[in-house]
Amino acid sequence: MILVTSSLLTIIAVLLAIPSAVLAIEVCAALFLRKTETAKGMTDRRAQIAVLVPAHNEAGGLLATLHDIKAQLRTADRLLVVADNCSDDTAAIAAEAGAEVSVRSDLTKIGKGYVLDWGLRRLALSPPEIVIVIDADCRLADHAIDRLASFCEQSKRPIQSLYLMTAPTGSRINHQVAEFAWRVKNWVRPTGLRVLGLPCQLMGSGMAFPWSIIRSANLSSGYIVEDLKLGLDLAAARHAPLFCPSALVTSTFPSSAEGAKGQRQRWEHGHIQLALTTAIPRLLQAVGQRNLGLLTLVLDLIVPPLSLFLIILTMTAIAAGLALLAGAAPVAFVISLGCLLVVGLATIVAWTSHGRDILPLRSLVLVPLYLITKFRHYVSAALGERISQWVRADRG
């Protein structure tokens, strides 16, 4: 029994060493191998673009988003809002703001992928050179549209902006930790990949695509993390996305506890589900194609959400330590403890450069309590409390 347990724990520890190494390499590359970012600003001439905004019951915040977008458009550009299964004034507000509006009503096909596919079909009647996707609850920094369009036009590749989520004013520790984890995932790690000359994942908003590439993408699906799937599909077709940190797009976590919980559950469950169901087939595909871009995104995909990763590593190290006390070989304990130290140090290093302003030192003592809460959430998910389709976060 001890031999079987020891062998099983060793296999688990070895498997965990792969995402641990990926995370550490990305963080270290971002912070210790920095290179100067050349901002891609406005030029006299750039490609004609269409900004596609999927919107479901976004009447409350849509106007600010459209204002940001319209301020950065040029004469030949288009702004299309897809009002998807709305029960509020989203469509009317978009039309009054001067946007093209397409109303979609289909309760049998729920998901952002279906909405994007609907919008692209409308744009195909007079296709632009570049399509930029901006979520309806986002704000754009100055020149974000131009920088995305310029980088996309020059590289002829899909481009992902720096897309950050911020915590509401006066938020609790859960929002602060979530904002830091988001920075690690959407800022630190893509920066590391960019420094190494590698592609990044798509993040759902602030995405730019050459029309010749996006028009043939399979978007019509109900995946709850359609952005991750689309990035993998494009990488398999040798159009892996590139990271553009000079184009900043931001959004805010829902202020309500239920809204924030639902949003995180959707992201985390979708990420885990996609990794478990596609990582091995995609890995074999990448090796068979000798496709470095796809291989990079697969390895990045298997890094779990940060809080879940720390919990898994801690539990594995504890289990391996108990097995060691019972007479098992020390291999599993050494590897799992090493993984925990590597990921812990990488997290601390990322916090020193990207987290101290939102997660001050005095707040760190509350992080263990947050992880305990997350552990209960993950146990519930493992017992069947999963999100299987796209659900808009309640921002009340």
NORNORPE-V730346 format. One record per residue. N is the residue number from 0. RES is the residue in three letters. SS is DSSP state (@ for helix, = for strand, . for the rest). PSI is psi in degrees with one decimal (999 if undefined). OMEGA is omega in whole degrees, 0 to 359 (* if undefined). Layout:
n: [N,N]
res: [RES,RES]
ss: [SS,SS]
psi: [PSI,PSI]
omega: [OMEGA,OMEGA]
This chain:
n: [0,1,2,3,4,5,6,7,8,9,10,11,12,13,14,15,16,17,18,19,20,21,22,23,24,25,26,27,28,29,30,31,32,33,34,35,36,37,38,39,40,41,42,43,44,45,46,47,48,49,50,51,52,53,54,55,56,57,58,59,60,61,62,63,64,65,66,67,68,69,70,71,72,73,74,75,76,77,78,79,80,81,82,83,84,85,86,87,88,89,90,91,92,93,94,95,96,97,98,99,100,101,102,103,104,105,106,107,108,109,110,111,112,113,114,115,116,117,118,119,120,121,122,123,124,125,126,127,128,129,130,131,132,133,134,135,136,137,138,139,140,141,142,143,144,145,146,147,148,149,150,151,152,153,154,155,156,157,158,159,160,161,162,163,164,165,166,167,168,169,170,171,172,173,174,175,176,177,178,179,180,181,182,183,184,185,186,187,188,189,190,191,192,193,194,195,196,197,198,199,200,201,202,203,204,205,206,207,208,209,210,211,212,213,214,215,216,217,218,219,220,221,222,223,224,225,226,227,228,229,230,231,232,233,234,235,236,237,238,239,240,241,242,243,244,245,246,247,248,249,250,251,252,253,254,255,256,257,258,259,260,261,262,263,264,265,266,267,268,269,270,271,272,273,274,275,276,277,278,279,280,281,282,283,284,285,286,287,288,289,290,291,292,293,294,295,296,297,298,299,300,301,302,303,304,305,306,307,308,309,310,311,312,313,314,315,316,317,318,319,320,321,322,323,324,325,326,327,328,329,330,331,332,333,334,335,336,337,338,339,340,341,342,343,344,345,346,347,348,349,350,351,352,353,354,355,356,357,358,359,360,361,362,363,364,365,366,367,368,369,370,371,372,373,374,375,376,377,378,379,380,381,382,383,384,385,386,387,388,389,390,391,392,393,394,395]
res: [MET,ILE,LEU,VAL,THR,SER,SER,LEU,LEU,THR,ILE,ILE,ALA,VAL,LEU,LEU,ALA,ILE,PRO,SER,ALA,VAL,LEU,ALA,ILE,GLU,VAL,CYS,ALA,ALA,LEU,PHE,LEU,ARG,LYS,THR,GLU,THR,ALA,LYS,GLY,MET,THR,ASP,ARG,ARG,ALA,GLN,ILE,ALA,VAL,LEU,VAL,PRO,ALA,HIS,ASN,GLU,ALA,GLY,GLY,LEU,LEU,ALA,THR,LEU,HIS,ASP,ILE,LYS,ALA,GLN,LEU,ARG,THR,ALA,ASP,ARG,LEU,LEU,VAL,VAL,ALA,ASP,ASN,CYS,SER,ASP,ASP,THR,ALA,ALA,ILE,ALA,ALA,GLU,ALA,GLY,ALA,GLU,VAL,SER,VAL,ARG,SER,ASP,LEU,THR,LYS,ILE,GLY,LYS,GLY,TYR,VAL,LEU,ASP,TRP,GLY,LEU,ARG,ARG,LEU,ALA,LEU,SER,PRO,PRO,GLU,ILE,VAL,ILE,VAL,ILE,ASP,ALA,ASP,CYS,ARG,LEU,ALA,ASP,HIS,ALA,ILE,ASP,ARG,LEU,ALA,SER,PHE,CYS,GLU,GLN,SER,LYS,ARG,PRO,ILE,GLN,SER,LEU,TYR,LEU,MET,THR,ALA,PRO,THR,GLY,SER,ARG,ILE,ASN,HIS,GLN,VAL,ALA,GLU,PHE,ALA,TRP,ARG,VAL,LYS,ASN,TRP,VAL,ARG,PRO,THR,GLY,LEU,ARG,VAL,LEU,GLY,LEU,PRO,CYS,GLN,LEU,MET,GLY,SER,GLY,MET,ALA,PHE,PRO,TRP,SER,ILE,ILE,ARG,SER,ALA,ASN,LEU,SER,SER,GLY,TYR,ILE,VAL,GLU,ASP,LEU,LYS,LEU,GLY,LEU,ASP,LEU,ALA,ALA,ALA,ARG,HIS,ALA,PRO,LEU,PHE,CYS,PRO,SER,ALA,LEU,VAL,THR,SER,THR,PHE,PRO,SER,SER,ALA,GLU,GLY,ALA,LYS,GLY,GLN,ARG,GLN,ARG,TRP,GLU,HIS,GLY,HIS,ILE,GLN,LEU,ALA,LEU,THR,THR,ALA,ILE,PRO,ARG,LEU,LEU,GLN,ALA,VAL,GLY,GLN,ARG,ASN,LEU,GLY,LEU,LEU,THR,LEU,VAL,LEU,ASP,LEU,ILE,VAL,PRO,PRO,LEU,SER,LEU,PHE,LEU,ILE,ILE,LEU,THR,MET,THR,ALA,ILE,ALA,ALA,GLY,LEU,ALA,LEU,LEU,ALA,GLY,ALA,ALA,PRO,VAL,ALA,PHE,VAL,ILE,SER,LEU,GLY,CYS,LEU,LEU,VAL,VAL,GLY,LEU,ALA,THR,ILE,VAL,ALA,TRP,THR,SER,HIS,GLY,ARG,ASP,ILE,LEU,PRO,LEU,ARG,SER,LEU,VAL,LEU,VAL,PRO,LEU,TYR,LEU,ILE,THR,LYS,PHE,ARG,HIS,TYR,VAL,SER,ALA,ALA,LEU,GLY,GLU,ARG,ILE,SER,GLN,TRP,VAL,ARG,ALA,ASP,ARG,GLY]
ss: [.,@,@,@,@,@,@,@,@,@,@,@,@,@,@,@,@,@,@,@,@,@,@,@,@,@,@,@,@,@,@,@,.,.,.,.,.,.,.,.,.,.,.,.,.,.,.,.,=,=,=,=,=,=,=,.,.,.,.,.,.,@,@,@,@,@,@,@,@,@,.,.,.,.,.,.,.,=,=,=,=,=,=,=,.,.,.,.,.,@,@,@,@,@,@,@,.,.,.,=,=,=,=,=,.,.,.,.,.,.,.,@,@,@,@,@,@,@,@,@,@,@,@,@,@,@,.,.,.,=,=,=,=,.,.,.,.,.,=,=,.,.,.,@,@,@,@,@,@,@,@,@,@,@,@,.,.,.,=,=,=,=,=,=,=,=,.,.,.,.,.,.,@,@,@,@,@,@,@,@,@,@,@,@,@,@,@,@,@,@,@,@,@,@,@,.,.,.,.,.,.,.,.,.,.,.,=,=,=,=,@,@,@,@,.,.,.,.,.,.,.,.,.,.,.,@,@,@,@,@,@,@,@,@,@,@,.,.,.,.,.,=,=,=,=,=,=,=,=,=,=,=,.,.,.,.,@,@,@,@,@,@,@,@,@,@,@,@,@,@,@,@,@,@,@,@,@,@,@,@,@,@,@,@,@,@,@,@,@,.,.,@,@,@,@,@,@,@,@,@,@,.,.,.,.,@,@,@,@,@,@,@,@,@,@,@,@,@,@,@,@,@,@,@,@,.,.,.,.,.,@,@,@,@,@,@,@,@,@,@,@,@,@,@,@,@,@,@,@,@,@,@,@,@,.,.,.,.,.,.,@,@,@,@,@,@,@,@,@,@,@,@,@,@,@,@,@,@,@,@,@,@,.,.,.,.,.,.,.,.,.,.,.,.,.,.]
psi: [-42.8,-39.3,-43.3,-45.4,-43.6,-43.2,-42.6,-43.9,-34.7,-42.0,-45.1,-43.8,-40.2,-41.9,-38.6,-22.2,-26.4,-56.9,-28.3,-44.4,-39.6,-48.5,-45.0,-42.2,-44.0,-46.0,-46.1,-40.4,-40.2,-37.1,-24.3,-9.8,41.6,149.2,155.0,130.3,124.3,109.4,131.2,95.4,-159.0,142.7,169.4,-31.9,133.0,170.7,152.4,133.7,159.9,127.3,122.4,122.7,104.0,132.2,124.2,108.9,53.8,26.7,-32.0,-34.7,-0.6,-38.9,-40.9,-39.7,-46.6,-35.6,-45.4,-42.9,-49.5,-32.5,-17.2,1.8,155.5,176.0,-42.0,-5.1,161.8,153.8,114.0,123.4,125.7,108.8,103.7,114.2,46.3,144.2,11.5,-159.9,25.7,-49.8,-44.4,-41.3,-42.3,-42.1,-42.4,-28.6,-3.4,10.2,153.3,142.5,132.9,123.3,125.8,128.9,102.2,96.8,-3.1,-16.5,91.8,126.9,148.8,-31.2,-41.8,-37.4,-44.3,-40.7,-41.2,-46.6,-40.9,-34.0,-35.7,-40.9,-26.5,-18.4,-28.3,77.2,139.6,177.7,-32.1,138.6,130.9,128.4,123.8,126.6,154.1,-9.5,21.0,157.4,147.5,135.2,163.7,137.1,12.4,-43.3,-48.2,-41.0,-40.4,-47.3,-41.6,-46.3,-40.3,-42.2,-41.3,-41.4,-21.9,36.6,158.0,145.4,137.5,127.0,173.8,106.5,110.9,145.8,139.1,151.8,143.8,153.1,133.4,23.2,165.1,178.7,-33.1,-38.4,-37.6,-45.5,-40.6,-38.8,-40.4,-45.5,-36.4,-41.2,-40.7,-44.8,-43.8,-6.0,-59.7,-53.2,-44.9,-32.8,-42.3,-42.6,-40.2,-43.1,-35.9,1.7,27.3,160.0,175.6,170.0,156.3,147.8,3.8,-31.9,153.8,38.5,135.6,138.6,135.2,137.6,-37.1,-21.8,-47.5,-25.4,-25.3,4.7,147.2,96.2,-18.6,80.5,166.0,21.0,136.6,-7.6,63.0,-26.4,-45.0,-43.4,-43.4,-41.3,-41.9,-42.7,-44.6,-38.7,-38.1,-29.2,12.1,36.4,49.9,139.3,152.6,154.5,133.7,86.6,-14.6,-11.9,109.9,128.1,133.1,157.9,174.1,138.2,146.9,140.4,-27.4,145.9,-43.2,-39.7,-45.0,-42.1,-45.8,-39.7,-47.0,-38.7,-42.1,-47.7,-49.1,-46.2,-41.8,-42.9,-50.0,-44.3,-44.4,-40.6,-43.8,-32.8,-22.1,-12.7,-49.2,-48.3,-40.5,-36.2,-45.0,-38.3,-43.4,-42.8,-43.3,-36.0,-9.1,48.2,97.5,-37.1,-47.4,-41.5,-42.0,-46.4,-33.5,-45.6,-37.3,-36.2,-35.1,-1.5,115.3,165.2,142.8,-46.8,-42.4,-40.7,-45.7,-38.4,-45.9,-45.6,-40.5,-46.2,-37.9,-42.6,-40.6,-45.4,-42.6,-35.1,-42.3,-39.7,-37.3,-42.1,-27.4,-1.0,6.9,164.6,151.4,-3.2,-49.5,-41.2,-43.3,-45.6,-46.9,-39.7,-38.7,-41.5,-43.9,-41.4,-41.8,-48.9,-38.9,-44.7,-40.2,-39.3,-42.4,-43.2,-42.8,-37.2,-39.0,-28.6,-25.6,7.8,-14.9,-27.0,-26.8,-21.9,77.6,162.2,-38.1,-21.0,-16.2,-25.7,-18.4,-10.0,-42.8,-39.7,-38.0,-42.6,-34.6,-42.1,-42.8,-36.2,-43.1,-38.1,-43.1,-34.1,-43.3,-40.3,-41.0,-28.0,0.8,-6.6,79.8,155.6,119.7,-7.6,165.3,130.4,127.2,136.6,137.0,118.1,17.4,999]
omega: [179,181,180,179,180,180,180,179,178,178,179,181,179,178,179,179,181,177,177,179,179,180,181,180,181,181,181,179,181,189,185,179,184,172,184,177,175,182,181,187,185,176,181,181,172,183,175,183,168,176,182,183,173,185,176,180,183,184,184,185,186,186,179,178,181,178,179,183,184,180,183,180,175,190,186,183,180,176,182,175,174,178,191,176,185,174,179,185,182,184,181,179,179,180,179,179,177,179,166,183,173,183,179,178,180,183,177,181,183,179,182,179,178,181,179,178,178,181,180,177,177,180,182,178,174,193,174,175,182,175,177,181,178,177,188,180,185,172,184,172,180,174,181,180,181,182,176,182,181,180,180,181,182,185,185,179,170,183,176,177,169,185,184,171,179,180,176,180,179,184,181,185,182,177,180,178,180,179,177,179,178,178,178,184,189,182,185,185,176,177,177,178,179,179,180,180,184,181,180,176,167,189,172,179,184,181,179,183,167,181,182,180,186,184,182,181,178,183,188,180,181,179,181,171,186,180,179,180,180,178,178,179,180,178,178,177,178,173,184,183,176,184,179,184,180,176,186,175,183,172,182,175,175,182,180,181,181,179,180,179,181,180,180,178,180,180,186,180,179,179,183,180,181,180,183,186,187,187,183,177,180,178,178,178,180,179,180,180,190,187,182,180,179,178,179,182,177,179,177,181,185,172,183,171,193,181,178,181,180,178,180,181,179,181,178,179,178,179,179,177,178,178,178,178,180,176,180,177,185,187,183,181,181,182,183,178,178,178,180,179,181,180,177,179,178,178,179,179,178,180,182,183,186,186,187,181,181,181,184,185,182,180,186,181,180,182,177,178,177,180,177,177,179,179,178,178,181,176,178,179,180,181,174,180,184,173,185,178,182,176,179,179,176,182,180,*]
